[in-house]
Amino acid sequence: MRLGVSGTLLALFLAAVPAAGETPFEHQVLVALNAARTDPASYAAGLSQYRTYFYAGRLHYPGLDAEMETQEGVKVVDETIAFLARQPALPSVQPAPLLAATAADLVADQAQGGTGHESSDGATPADRARRRGGGGFVAEVIAYGPVDAADVVRQLVIDDGVADRGHRAIIYAQELRFAGVSCGPHAEYRTMCVIDLSISPDGGYPGAPPRRPSR
């Protein structure tokens, strides 16, 4: 599900912070991600409220003079709630600067347009992590056009229109314990957020020798 956001929301989305470290918005995305992982039952309760925003297959997001066209409508929300009822709680993911940098590389690459997990030069998430000196054990999820931090994670957990619910599977992969978040502007969808996750802080396999960043 995708929705362009207003200029006011875009300004909040890109709130200025010191160059080193995550933005407040990116921190909120990580908080929302951990809320979904660590307490699926409470997250499902929130989705029960969210499903009331649907009318005839369209999502009318509170506070916005816009509506979102979905592929599966409220049906996929109900399916997600049922999934969460069976989903055990998982540990929180921990912030990982290298993974955040890897995610930021894709955000910068797609600022002028483009979607998907390959950079314009064909680099995969694993390639981008290796360029940063990490390893290739990286899983990546992307939300285009989120209206707020909670919507980033909600898009990925609901996974509207994705037959295999691959984004949801990554969010609830027990072995993924570290994550980096990067969000920024997008020419078509106004905003985008990338979350790169791994079993280790640098995307490497535990016990493998460290790599040097490529130039």
Buried (B, 14 or more C-beta within 10 A) or exposed (E): BBBBBEEEBEEEBBEEEEEEEBBEBBBBBBBBBBBBBBBBEEBBEBBEEBBEBBEEEEBBBEEBEEBBEBEBBBBBBBBBBEBBEEBEEBEBBEBBBBBBBBBBBBBEBBEEEBEEBBBEEEBBBBBBBBBBBBBBBBBBBBBBBBBBBBBBBBBBBBBBEBEEBEBBEBBBBEEBBBBBBBBBBBEBBBBBBBBBBBBBBBBBEEEEEEBEEEE
